[in-house]
Amino acid sequence: MIDNVSSVSKALTNGRLAFGTVDSWIIYNLTGGKEGGIHVTDPTNASRTLLLDITTLKYSDRLIDYFALKGVKLPKILSSSEIYGTVKHGKLAGVQIAGCLGDQSAALVGHRVFEKGAAKNTYGTGCFLLFNTGTKPVFSNNGLLTTVAYAFPGEKPVYALEGSIAVAGSSVKWARDQLGIIKTSDEIGQLASKVDDTAGVVFVTAFSGLWAPYWRSDVQGTIFGITGYTTKEHICRAILESIAFQTKAVLEAMLKDSGHELKKLNVPFHPGVIADRRLTAAYPNRRP
């Protein structure tokens, strides 16, 4: 944009070009926008700009120079939990804004993964696993990302190893919309629970290559081990098991990198996506 949009390059020349992640834009607008809005962020979001030195939680002059962004106004980095400002307009006027976290870091804090060696895994379109490595960053040799987990006021920042899997829930959607072997998403669990195993069927969900810990963009999805005995129940179970296999691969990489045992793994519980419905029966009072 600096190179190709005249209004942006002019703003840089005039010293009024600001850049940040979406949280900084939202806070800026909520706190007044052009009428005195504040330009702030937290370390978890700032780390996603590729401009942050995650060991110091300060912007790196070297990286700013590398990306030719000298002179751009970057958001001030505050902690992940403090009062940033007050909403100026609308029905929320007067409400204080007191927390800011990036997507997966927010999930980690929401799951209360505050102990070194603990992890969280959230399943949506993809699957995102974060492993708390404590107050010192662990740089991966096994295909993972090192990220800021959170930074609370008066405390040392906490870091995490992150493994991102491209396909998790989207494989269920694919089975419904593309293959047509299920009519609703929850039906996949019902069908998978009718067989004890996949009968040798293995599903590799590389619809857009394989992400962590392999990082292979050239790999394509495949289903193999199919015989004349294979049923849609076996395929449904293989789809669900593929999510578990990918999770296991990321977790094993995390244990190798951290040199720390897994203390606990927090995962959202939803009976609708559990393959074996007997689990739901075992916990009848457990809310999704």
C-alpha positions, -999 to 999 in steps of 0.1 A, spaced: 0 0 0 29 24 8 43 16 -27 11 16 -46 -16 37 -29 -9 75 -31 -30 84 -1 -11 59 21 23 70 9 13 106 15 1 98 50 35 83 57 53 113 44 31 135 66 38 114 96 2 103 102 2 67 89 -8 42 116 -8 5 113 -19 -23 136 -38 -55 140 -76 -55 140 -78 -52 178 -60 -19 177 -84 -6 151 -114 -17 171 -101 0 203 -92 31 183 -127 34 170 -144 25 203 -124 52 221 -133 79 197 -116 72 164 -106 105 148 -119 123 179 -90 113 202 -91 75 198 -62 56 214 -38 34 193 -29 5 216 -25 -33 215 -12 -61 237 18 -84 232 -2 -114 218 -15 -93 190 16 -73 184 35 -106 180 14 -113 149 27 -82 130 62 -98 125 76 -66 140 78 -76 177 108 -90 195 90 -115 216 119 -117 241 116 -80 250 80 -74 240 92 -43 221 91 -35 184 123 -45 167 140 -17 148 157 -44 127 124 -58 116 109 -24 110 138 -16 87 136 -50 70 99 -45 61 106 -8 51 80 5 77 101 32 93 79 62 102 47 42 105 29 47 138 26 14 155 2 8 184 15 12 220 20 -22 236 2 -25 269 -5 -57 290 -32 -81 281 -54 -71 310 -57 -34 321 -79 -5 314 -70 9 280 -97 35 277 -135 42 277 -161 37 249 -171 72 237 -203 67 217 -233 44 214 -250 22 238 -217 12 254 -206 47 260 -188 49 294 -179 12 295 -142 7 301 -122 -15 278 -100 -37 300 -88 -67 281 -71 -75 248 -58 -109 236 -52 -125 202 -75 -153 191 -57 -184 204 -42 -167 234 -77 -156 244 -88 -192 242 -58 -203 263 -67 -177 290 -104 -186 287 -95 -222 294 -74 -211 324 -43 -227 311 -20 -208 335 3 -237 345 36 -245 328 31 -279 310 -7 -274 305 -23 -270 271 -55 -262 254 -69 -274 221 -99 -258 204 -117 -273 174 -134 -253 147 -127 -251 110 -92 -260 120 -76 -272 152 -53 -250 173 -32 -263 202 -12 -241 226 12 -255 252 22 -232 281 60 -231 283 62 -207 312 81 -173 314 108 -182 289 102 -187 252 110 -221 238 120 -220 201 109 -251 182 130 -276 163 99 -296 154 77 -275 132 59 -254 158 55 -216 164 67 -198 195 42 -171 206 33 -149 235 5 -166 255 -4 -136 277 11 -108 296 -6 -97 328 3 -64 347 32 -67 371 41 -103 360 66 -118 336 50 -126 302 41 -162 296 49 -180 263 35 -209 245 43 -233 217 15 -233 191 5 -259 165 -20 -251 139 -40 -277 120 -58 -265 89 -86 -291 88 -106 -303 117 -143 -294 117 -141 -285 80 -136 -322 73 -170 -329 88 -185 -301 66 -168 -317 36 -183 -351 44 -217 -334 46 -216 -309 17 -192 -326 -8 -195 -363 -2 -231 -362 10 -226 -392 34 -242 -373 62 -271 -348 63 -261 -330 95 -228 -325 112 -238 -344 144 -247 -374 123 -210 -382 118 -206 -391 154 -237 -413 153 -224 -432 123 -188 -435 136 -200 -450 169 -217 -479 151 -183 -494 143 -155 -504 166 -127 -492 143 -121 -479 108 -113 -513 94 -80 -500 81 -93 -468 65 -70 -438 70 -79 -403 61 -53 -376 55 -70 -342 56 -45 -323 35 -70 -302 17 -46 -272 17 -14 -291 25 -4 -302 59 3 -275 86 20 -281 119 42 -300 125 49 -310 89 45 -277 69 41 -295 35 22 -274 10 26 -300 -17 7 -327 0 -29 -334 -10 -57 -351 9 -63 -388 5 -83 -417 19 -66 -451 17 -72 -486 31 -106 -488 14 -118 -524 6 -151 -539 -5 -159 -542 32 -156 -504 38 -188 -486 47 -197 -449 53 -195 -457 90 -158 -466 86 -152 -434 66 -170 -413 92 -149 -428 120 -117 -423 99 -126 -386 95 -129 -381 132 -98 -402 140 -78 -380 116 -84 -350 139 -71 -371 168 -40 -382 149 -32 -347 139 -36 -335 175 -13 -363 187 14 -353 161 14 -317 173 14 -327 210 43 -350 205 63 -322 188 55 -299 218 67 -324 243 100 -328 223 105 -291 221 96 -282 257 112 -312 274 83 -309 298 56 -335 304 20 -327 296 1 -319 329 -33 -314 315 -51 -307 282 -82 -286 282 -106 -292 254 -142 -277 249 -168 -304 256 -196 -307 232 -217 -339 231 -227 -332 195 -192 -339 182 -183 -369 204 -179 -400 183 -191 -424 210 -225 -413 224 -219 -434 255 -197 -405 267 -228 -383 266 -248 -408 285 -220 -410 311 -221 -373 317 -259 -365 314 -256 -332 334 -225 -319 317 -233 -287 298 -218 -282 263 
